[in-house]
């Protein structure tokens, strides 16, 4: 597993990536990282591709939904 901690739109969150196509979006709740959402993204070759995919997915599916 690889983890990317992000600060987006004033929110702190973490992306857990299994090194293939599966991602978990996690929020800090009570001092622990808790899974909030999961998604898949195919065609990822490296960690940079994974991070870019995660940013795009979060912006389209989390913050757009919240109206930010």
Residue pairs with C-beta under 8 A, 6 or more apart in sequence:
1 16
1 17
1 18
1 19
2 16
2 17
2 19
2 47
2 50
3 14
3 15
3 16
3 17
4 14
4 15
4 17
4 50
4 51
4 54
5 12
5 13
5 14
6 12
6 13
6 14
6 15
6 54
6 55
6 58
8 55
8 58
8 59
8 63
9 63
9 68
11 27
12 28
13 25
13 26
13 27
13 28
13 36
13 58
14 25
14 26
14 27
14 28
14 33
15 23
15 24
15 25
15 26
15 50
15 51
15 54
15 58
16 23
16 24
16 26
16 33
16 35
17 23
17 47
17 50
17 54
20 44
21 40
21 41
21 42
21 44
22 38
22 39
22 40
23 38
23 39
23 40
23 41
23 50
23 53
23 54
23 57
24 35
24 36
24 37
24 38
25 35
25 36
25 37
25 38
25 39
25 54
25 58
25 62
26 33
26 34
26 35
26 36
27 33
27 34
27 36
28 34
37 61
37 62
39 57
39 61
41 50
41 53
41 54
41 57
43 49
44 50
44 53
